[in-house]
Amino acid sequence: MIRAYTFLLRPTARQQVALGEMLRDHCSLYNGALQERRDAYRHASKTSVRYGDQSAQLKDIRAFDPERQGRWSFSSQQATLRRLDKAFQAFFRRVKAGQTPGYPRFKGVGHFDTVTFPKDGDGCRWDSTPHDRQTRVRLQGVGHVRVHQHRPVQGHVKTISVKREGNRWYVVLACDDVPAQELPPTGAVAGIDMGVAHFLTTSDGEHVGNPRFLQAMADELTGAQRHLATFPKRTRQRTKAHRAAARKVAKLHGKIRRQRADFHHKTARTLVRDHDVIAHERLGTAGMTKSPAPKPDPDRPGGFLPNGAAAKAGLNRSILDAGWAQFLGILANKAESAGRLVIPVDARNTSRTCPECGHVAKENRVTQAKFECTVCGFAANADHVGATNVLLRAGLVHCAAA
């Protein structure tokens, strides 16, 4: 299996400056390569510049600017050029598919936060001081940076990435041939229904509360964002107060993100530990959180009818705060590592179908929390009914696959 390990870096003051310069120079290389592609296409010849052409120029670029571009790993600079090439490939793929393309944009220094080293030993070295009790990673141009390794690394380290989040630095290891750690069978199966009132409900009737991390910090985050909005959005150089305000907003968002990820990991671990088979709804959160289309008013040219956008915005915020997609991804990864089975099923009408008689009707869902069948009179919690139907559908899918 392929697994990624993320560890906190503890660089010295000098190493932190060097890491910032590394990101700055890779950002400059990315923007310069993007500008070259734009200029080539705008030329009358409509020339296309590809990754191979730009990679061949790296040797001359490094020789021309040895103090900046020449300091860093050649392979990491190639990875930055591949990152731009992937952005253009995705752009042309969306153009051909008729989707909103989104042309690749220039990166600001504060928005270019990752540098990738494609191979351990080429410009970087994991566990560079094995004789030392403290784990370190060696980065070309930076040195041996101390790592807070809170868990053992298994498998073979393939790529190493350095990432900045706020004022913290992380190293991300992508490892191959990671052995599975299968758990003993329990004989238990469960279906789960994702929700907003409850984060999830199992087919056993157990509710897991929704912590609502974003809502819990909404007042503090709103105050920080209002303070940041008092500064100009576009300026050549931010003042000290402007930078402090931006750091505060980023710090709050980072805290919410870490709290949510921690909750997802612990909840998924509990489900995987206690069940052999877990079924869940196949959810398309991107489509579920779309804003409603405007409704033109036929009697008033240029006017619009109410379309429920305000209420939908609140629901979208709650769905995104719960982070269903991230949780289901974590659940699938943990289940694969533990030798468990996760089955996604069609989510349509799971909370409108009676598990007793099979009757499907919108009227069965009396309220958000109550289910009452209009045919047989079966009544239960709506989320529990949804989880039960998910488990039933998973059994059908599993039998069909077998």
ZINOR-V327223 format. One record per backbone hydrogen bond with DSSP energy under -0.5 kcal/mol. CO is the residue of the C=O (numbers start at 1). NH is the residue of the N-H. E is the energy in kcal/mol with one decimal. If there is no record, write none. Layout:
co:CO nh:NH e:E
co:CO nh:NH e:E
This chain:
co:1 nh:178 e:-2.8
co:3 nh:175 e:-3.5
co:5 nh:173 e:-3.1
co:7 nh:171 e:-2.6
co:8 nh:148 e:-3.2
co:10 nh:146 e:-0.5
co:12 nh:16 e:-2.5
co:13 nh:17 e:-1.7
co:14 nh:18 e:-2.0
co:15 nh:19 e:-2.6
co:16 nh:20 e:-2.0
co:17 nh:21 e:-2.1
co:18 nh:22 e:-2.2
co:19 nh:23 e:-2.1
co:20 nh:24 e:-2.2
co:21 nh:25 e:-2.5
co:22 nh:26 e:-2.2
co:23 nh:27 e:-2.3
co:24 nh:28 e:-2.1
co:25 nh:29 e:-2.1
co:26 nh:30 e:-2.4
co:27 nh:31 e:-2.6
co:28 nh:32 e:-2.4
co:29 nh:33 e:-2.3
co:30 nh:34 e:-2.1
co:31 nh:35 e:-2.5
co:32 nh:36 e:-2.0
co:33 nh:37 e:-1.8
co:34 nh:38 e:-2.2
co:35 nh:39 e:-2.7
co:36 nh:40 e:-2.3
co:37 nh:41 e:-1.9
co:38 nh:42 e:-2.0
co:39 nh:43 e:-1.0
co:40 nh:47 e:-1.3
co:43 nh:46 e:-1.8
co:47 nh:49 e:-0.5
co:50 nh:54 e:-1.9
co:51 nh:55 e:-2.9
co:52 nh:56 e:-1.6
co:53 nh:57 e:-0.5
co:54 nh:57 e:-0.7
co:55 nh:58 e:-1.2
co:57 nh:61 e:-2.3
co:58 nh:62 e:-2.8
co:59 nh:63 e:-1.8
co:60 nh:64 e:-2.1
co:61 nh:65 e:-1.9
co:63 nh:66 e:-0.5
co:65 nh:68 e:-0.8
co:65 nh:69 e:-0.5
co:65 nh:70 e:-2.2
co:68 nh:71 e:-1.2
co:69 nh:72 e:-0.7
co:73 nh:77 e:-1.6
co:74 nh:78 e:-1.9
co:75 nh:79 e:-1.9
co:76 nh:80 e:-1.6
co:77 nh:81 e:-1.9
co:78 nh:82 e:-2.3
co:79 nh:83 e:-1.9
co:80 nh:84 e:-1.6
co:81 nh:85 e:-2.2
co:82 nh:86 e:-2.6
co:83 nh:87 e:-1.5
co:84 nh:88 e:-1.9
co:85 nh:89 e:-2.3
co:86 nh:90 e:-2.5
co:87 nh:91 e:-1.8
co:88 nh:92 e:-2.6
co:89 nh:93 e:-2.1
co:90 nh:94 e:-2.1
co:91 nh:95 e:-1.9
co:92 nh:96 e:-2.3
co:93 nh:97 e:-1.6
co:94 nh:99 e:-2.4
co:95 nh:98 e:-1.1
co:99 nh:101 e:-0.6
co:108 nh:111 e:-1.6
co:108 nh:112 e:-0.6
co:109 nh:112 e:-0.7
co:111 nh:113 e:-0.7
co:113 nh:164 e:-2.2
co:115 nh:162 e:-2.8
co:116 nh:118 e:-0.6
co:117 nh:160 e:-2.3
co:119 nh:122 e:-2.0
co:121 nh:123 e:-0.7
co:123 nh:140 e:-2.5
co:124 nh:121 e:-2.0
co:125 nh:128 e:-0.6
co:125 nh:138 e:-2.7
co:129 nh:132 e:-1.9
co:135 nh:147 e:-2.7
co:136 nh:127 e:-0.8
co:136 nh:128 e:-1.9
co:137 nh:139 e:-0.5
co:137 nh:145 e:-2.9
co:138 nh:125 e:-1.9
co:139 nh:142 e:-2.2
co:139 nh:143 e:-2.6
co:143 nh:139 e:-2.1
co:143 nh:145 e:-0.8
co:145 nh:137 e:-2.3
co:146 nh:10 e:-2.9
co:147 nh:149 e:-1.3
co:148 nh:8 e:-0.8
co:148 nh:150 e:-1.0
co:152 nh:154 e:-0.5
co:155 nh:157 e:-0.5
co:156 nh:176 e:-2.8
co:158 nh:120 e:-1.1
co:159 nh:174 e:-2.3
co:160 nh:117 e:-3.6
co:161 nh:172 e:-2.9
co:162 nh:115 e:-2.1
co:163 nh:170 e:-3.0
co:165 nh:168 e:-2.1
co:168 nh:165 e:-2.5
co:169 nh:9 e:-3.1
co:170 nh:163 e:-2.8
co:171 nh:7 e:-2.6
co:171 nh:173 e:-0.5
co:172 nh:161 e:-2.3
co:172 nh:174 e:-0.5
co:173 nh:5 e:-2.5
co:173 nh:175 e:-0.7
co:174 nh:158 e:-3.0
co:174 nh:159 e:-1.2
co:175 nh:3 e:-2.3
co:176 nh:156 e:-3.1
co:177 nh:179 e:-0.5
co:180 nh:182 e:-0.6
co:188 nh:276 e:-3.1
co:188 nh:277 e:-1.2
co:190 nh:279 e:-2.6
co:191 nh:203 e:-1.6
co:192 nh:194 e:-0.5
co:192 nh:281 e:-0.5
co:193 nh:201 e:-1.6
co:197 nh:210 e:-0.7
co:199 nh:195 e:-1.7
co:200 nh:208 e:-2.8
co:201 nh:193 e:-2.4
co:202 nh:205 e:-1.9
co:206 nh:202 e:-2.4
co:207 nh:209 e:-0.6
co:208 nh:199 e:-1.6
co:208 nh:200 e:-1.3
co:209 nh:211 e:-0.7
co:212 nh:216 e:-2.1
co:213 nh:217 e:-1.3
co:215 nh:218 e:-1.1
co:217 nh:221 e:-2.6
co:218 nh:222 e:-2.8
co:219 nh:223 e:-2.1
co:220 nh:224 e:-1.9
co:221 nh:225 e:-2.4
co:222 nh:226 e:-2.4
co:223 nh:227 e:-1.9
co:224 nh:228 e:-2.0
co:225 nh:229 e:-2.0
co:226 nh:230 e:-0.6
co:227 nh:230 e:-0.9
co:228 nh:231 e:-1.5
co:233 nh:235 e:-0.6
co:239 nh:243 e:-2.3
co:240 nh:244 e:-2.0
co:241 nh:245 e:-2.2
co:242 nh:246 e:-2.1
co:243 nh:247 e:-2.3
co:244 nh:248 e:-1.9
co:245 nh:249 e:-1.8
co:246 nh:250 e:-2.3
co:247 nh:251 e:-2.4
co:248 nh:252 e:-2.1
co:249 nh:253 e:-2.3
co:250 nh:254 e:-2.4
co:251 nh:255 e:-2.1
co:252 nh:256 e:-2.2
co:253 nh:257 e:-2.5
co:254 nh:258 e:-2.3
co:255 nh:259 e:-2.4
co:256 nh:260 e:-2.4
co:257 nh:261 e:-2.3
co:258 nh:262 e:-2.4
co:259 nh:263 e:-2.2
co:260 nh:264 e:-2.4
co:261 nh:265 e:-2.5
co:262 nh:266 e:-2.2
co:263 nh:267 e:-2.4
co:264 nh:268 e:-2.6
co:265 nh:269 e:-2.2
co:266 nh:270 e:-1.9
co:267 nh:271 e:-2.0
co:268 nh:272 e:-2.6
co:269 nh:273 e:-2.3
co:270 nh:274 e:-1.7
co:271 nh:275 e:-1.2
co:276 nh:341 e:-2.4
co:277 nh:190 e:-2.1
co:278 nh:343 e:-2.5
co:279 nh:192 e:-2.5
co:280 nh:345 e:-2.3
co:281 nh:283 e:-1.1
co:282 nh:347 e:-0.5
co:283 nh:285 e:-0.8
co:284 nh:288 e:-2.1
co:285 nh:289 e:-1.6
co:287 nh:290 e:-1.2
co:294 nh:296 e:-0.6
co:295 nh:305 e:-3.6
co:296 nh:298 e:-0.7
co:297 nh:300 e:-0.8
co:300 nh:303 e:-2.5
co:303 nh:297 e:-2.5
co:305 nh:295 e:-0.6
co:308 nh:312 e:-2.3
co:309 nh:313 e:-2.2
co:310 nh:314 e:-1.5
co:311 nh:315 e:-1.9
co:312 nh:316 e:-2.9
co:313 nh:317 e:-2.2
co:314 nh:318 e:-1.8
co:315 nh:319 e:-2.4
co:316 nh:320 e:-2.6
co:317 nh:321 e:-2.0
co:318 nh:322 e:-1.9
co:319 nh:323 e:-1.6
co:319 nh:324 e:-0.7
co:323 nh:327 e:-2.2
co:324 nh:328 e:-2.7
co:325 nh:329 e:-1.9
co:326 nh:330 e:-2.2
co:327 nh:331 e:-2.8
co:328 nh:332 e:-2.1
co:329 nh:333 e:-2.0
co:330 nh:334 e:-2.5
co:331 nh:335 e:-2.3
co:332 nh:336 e:-2.1
co:333 nh:337 e:-2.0
co:334 nh:338 e:-1.9
co:335 nh:339 e:-0.7
co:335 nh:340 e:-2.9
co:336 nh:339 e:-0.7
co:337 nh:181 e:-1.6
co:338 nh:183 e:-2.0
co:341 nh:278 e:-2.7
co:342 nh:344 e:-0.5
co:343 nh:280 e:-2.0
co:345 nh:282 e:-2.9
co:347 nh:350 e:-1.4
co:349 nh:352 e:-0.9
co:349 nh:353 e:-0.8
co:352 nh:361 e:-1.5
co:354 nh:358 e:-1.9
co:359 nh:354 e:-2.4
co:359 nh:361 e:-0.5
co:361 nh:364 e:-1.1
co:362 nh:365 e:-1.2
co:364 nh:366 e:-1.4
co:364 nh:372 e:-2.9
co:369 nh:382 e:-2.0
co:370 nh:366 e:-0.8
co:370 nh:367 e:-1.3
co:371 nh:380 e:-2.1
co:373 nh:377 e:-0.9
co:378 nh:373 e:-3.0
co:380 nh:371 e:-2.7
co:381 nh:385 e:-2.3
co:382 nh:386 e:-2.2
co:383 nh:387 e:-2.4
co:384 nh:388 e:-2.3
co:385 nh:389 e:-2.5
co:386 nh:390 e:-2.0
co:387 nh:391 e:-2.0
co:388 nh:392 e:-2.2
co:389 nh:393 e:-2.5
co:390 nh:394 e:-2.2
co:391 nh:395 e:-1.8
co:392 nh:396 e:-1.7
co:393 nh:397 e:-2.6
co:394 nh:398 e:-2.7
co:395 nh:399 e:-2.3
co:396 nh:400 e:-2.4
co:397 nh:401 e:-2.4
co:398 nh:402 e:-2.2
